[in-house]
């Protein structure tokens, strides 16, 4: 049995996937920051809300990357 060599990732794929993850992290953070800042007119509350949202988005994006962007070997049986 011969093993297939792993498929190489192109630069376009790296840029596309990295940009998607960056958008998933930054957009909710900025929305929360500006929304709280406009509603309360307090920069500190906006920064705290943005920070909390940023950590939540990081956790969610980590799960998305593990499920969608990582390649798993199909034949990983051990006897």
C-alpha positions as CSV (number, residue, x, y, z in Angstrom):
1,X,0.0,0.0,0.0
2,X,1.3,3.4,-0.9
3,X,0.5,6.5,1.0
4,X,-0.8,9.5,-0.8
5,X,1.4,12.6,-0.1
6,X,-0.5,15.4,1.7
7,X,-2.0,18.1,-0.4
8,X,-0.1,21.4,-0.3
9,X,-1.9,24.5,0.7
10,X,-1.7,27.4,-1.8
11,X,-1.0,30.9,-0.9
12,X,-4.5,31.9,-2.0
13,X,-6.0,29.4,0.4
14,X,-3.9,30.7,3.3
15,X,-4.9,34.3,2.6
16,X,-8.6,33.5,2.1
17,X,-8.9,31.4,5.3
18,X,-6.8,33.8,7.3
19,X,-8.9,36.7,6.2
20,X,-12.1,34.9,7.0
21,X,-11.0,34.2,10.5
22,X,-9.8,37.8,10.9
23,X,-13.2,39.0,9.9
24,X,-14.9,36.6,12.3
25,X,-12.9,37.9,15.1
26,X,-12.7,41.6,14.4
27,X,-16.2,42.5,13.2
28,X,-18.1,41.4,16.3
29,X,-15.5,43.1,18.5
30,X,-15.8,46.4,16.7
31,X,-19.6,46.2,16.6
32,X,-19.8,45.6,20.4
33,X,-17.3,48.3,21.1
34,X,-18.9,51.0,19.0
35,X,-22.5,50.0,20.1
36,X,-21.7,50.3,23.8
37,X,-19.7,53.4,23.3
38,X,-22.5,55.1,21.4
39,X,-25.2,53.9,23.9
40,X,-23.4,54.8,27.1
41,X,-21.1,57.5,25.8
42,X,-18.3,55.9,27.9
43,X,-15.2,54.7,26.2
44,X,-14.1,52.4,29.1
45,X,-17.4,50.5,29.0
46,X,-17.1,50.1,25.2
47,X,-13.5,48.8,25.6
48,X,-14.5,46.3,28.2
49,X,-17.4,45.1,26.0
50,X,-15.1,44.9,23.0
51,X,-12.6,42.9,25.0
52,X,-15.1,40.4,26.3
53,X,-16.6,40.0,22.8
54,X,-13.1,39.5,21.4
55,X,-12.4,36.6,23.7
56,X,-15.7,35.0,22.9
57,X,-15.0,35.4,19.1
58,X,-11.6,33.9,19.6
59,X,-13.1,30.8,21.2
60,X,-15.8,30.5,18.6
61,X,-13.3,30.9,15.7
62,X,-11.0,28.3,17.3
63,X,-13.8,25.8,17.1
64,X,-14.6,26.8,13.5
65,X,-11.0,26.4,12.5
66,X,-10.7,23.0,14.1
67,X,-13.9,21.7,12.4
68,X,-13.7,23.3,9.0
69,X,-10.1,24.2,8.1
70,X,-8.0,21.3,9.4
71,X,-7.6,18.2,7.4
72,X,-7.9,14.9,9.2
73,X,-6.5,11.6,7.9
74,X,-9.2,9.2,6.9
75,X,-7.2,6.0,7.3
76,X,-5.9,6.4,10.8
77,X,-6.7,2.8,11.9
78,X,-4.2,1.0,14.1
79,X,-4.1,-2.7,14.5
